[in-house]
Amino acid sequence: MEITAKRTLVKSAPELWELADDLARLEAWMGGVVGSETPVSVEVTARIPEQFLAWRSSVASGGAQMRVNLAESGFGTAVEITARHHGVSPEASDALERLLDELGSPDRKPFSTG
């Protein structure tokens, strides 16, 4: 089964790419999609910087696949996240929406003095 979540975020493709192209983050996202409370080991299968990223879990972890597409769109970036897994559940849709929330949230940096 395949599910997709789409949203236009008010961030540039380079900003979103910096967040998405992170192995620990990809493993955490995969865990959310397959229903694991812990990160799931993944392998990146395709990468076009600032445009497309695809990854998959091992067969032992369910053989799930995910991909993120980024495309400029007006004042932001259109983000499409797709997950494919034999056991996709309503919780997986929620996980994709949370992933979009995470990508779209403002970066909070502490004030520096000096």
C-alpha positions in Angstrom: 0.0 0.0 0.0 1.2 3.5 -0.7 0.3 6.8 1.1 1.3 10.3 0.2 1.3 13.6 2.0 1.8 17.0 0.3 2.3 20.5 1.5 3.9 23.7 0.4 6.3 24.9 3.1 7.7 28.4 3.5 11.3 27.3 3.3 13.8 27.0 0.5 14.7 23.7 -1.1 18.3 24.0 0.3 16.9 24.5 3.8 14.6 21.5 3.5 17.3 19.4 2.0 19.6 20.1 4.9 17.0 18.7 7.2 15.9 15.7 5.1 19.4 14.5 4.0 20.3 13.2 7.5 20.5 9.4 8.1 19.4 9.6 11.7 16.3 11.6 10.8 15.5 9.2 7.9 15.7 6.2 10.3 13.4 8.0 12.8 10.9 8.8 10.0 10.9 5.2 8.8 10.3 4.0 12.4 7.2 6.2 12.5 5.9 4.9 9.2 6.3 1.2 10.1 5.0 1.7 13.6 8.3 1.2 15.5 8.9 3.4 18.6 12.6 3.2 17.7 14.5 4.3 14.6 14.7 1.7 11.8 17.9 1.1 9.9 17.6 2.4 6.3 19.6 2.5 3.0 19.4 5.6 0.8 18.5 4.4 -2.7 18.4 7.6 -4.7 19.6 11.2 -4.1 19.3 14.3 -6.3 20.4 17.2 -4.0 17.6 19.7 -3.2 15.1 17.7 -5.4 14.6 14.0 -4.5 15.6 11.6 -1.8 14.5 7.9 -1.5 15.4 5.3 1.1 14.2 1.9 2.2 14.3 -0.4 5.2 15.7 -3.9 5.1 13.4 -6.8 4.3 13.7 -7.9 7.9 12.3 -4.5 9.0 9.3 -4.9 6.6 10.9 -3.7 3.3 9.3 -0.3 3.5 10.2 2.5 1.1 10.0 6.3 1.4 10.7 9.2 -0.8 10.7 13.0 -0.6 10.2 15.3 -3.6 11.1 19.0 -3.4 10.0 21.5 -6.0 10.0 25.3 -5.9 6.5 26.7 -5.6 5.8 30.4 -5.3 7.0 31.6 -2.0 8.1 28.2 -0.7 8.8 24.7 -1.6 6.3 22.0 -2.5 7.1 18.9 -0.5 5.6 15.5 -1.3 6.4 12.5 0.9 5.4 9.0 -0.1 5.7 5.8 1.9 5.1 2.3 0.6 4.8 -0.6 3.0 2.7 -3.7 3.0 1.3 -2.8 6.5 0.6 0.9 6.0 -1.9 2.0 8.6 -3.8 5.2 9.5 -0.9 5.8 11.9 1.5 6.0 9.0 -0.6 8.8 7.4 -0.3 10.6 10.8 3.5 10.0 10.8 3.8 11.6 7.3 1.8 14.7 8.5 4.1 15.0 11.6 7.1 14.7 9.3 5.8 17.7 7.2 5.2 19.6 10.5 8.8 18.9 11.5 10.2 20.1 8.2 8.0 23.2 8.2 8.6 24.2 11.8 10.8 27.3 12.3 14.4 26.6 13.4 14.8 27.8 16.9 18.2 29.0 17.8 19.2 30.3 21.2 20.2 33.9 21.5 23.9 34.5 21.6 25.6 37.2 23.6 28.7 39.0 22.7 
